[in-house]
Amino acid sequence: MIRRGRTSATLGRLAAIPALVALFTLAPAASAVTPQANLPDIEDEVMCTICGTLLEESQSPQADRERALIRKLIDEGQSKDQIKNALVAQYGPRVLATPSGHGIDLAAWIVPGLLIALAILGLILGAARLARRPRRGDDAEPLDPDDAARLERDLASHDP
């Protein structure tokens, strides 16, 4: 005697196998496709070598020459990294708007992160210190009777 419920469940699992095989074989190919580079995406990561501003903000003739080179390389089908490497080869490393990650440029990446971490640590320590501090109010010690009497006299002397 064959149970139909079990057989249909097994057939359902077998039918899913080709879909899984297709998914695992096509996923690496889909991730290997690099998006086409475009001018606005590159302009905000490179500098005009004459005026030292981002290429997207610069209106100098040098910026126009850099844009023309970028457009030419995009038309040739080069990736964003290839275009940036070509700009570095043509104009030097100062054309890149981001620090290189070597030598003194490494500090441009590390110092802001350290400052943010120190600020967060300071806030945490300050909050912990405030939480440990005893609160004034209901649990305050009562005044000494002599001090209470003196306080009453002083307050009464200032009443109009």
Salt bridges, closest charged atoms under 4 A:
ASP41 OD2 - LYS80 NZ 3.21
GLU43 OE2 - ARG67 NE 2.56
GLU45 OE2 - LYS80 NZ 2.59
GLU45 OE1 - LYS84 NZ 2.71
ASP64 OD1 - ARG67 NH1 2.94
GLU76 OE2 - LYS72 NZ 3.58
ASP147 OD1 - ARG150 NH2 3.40
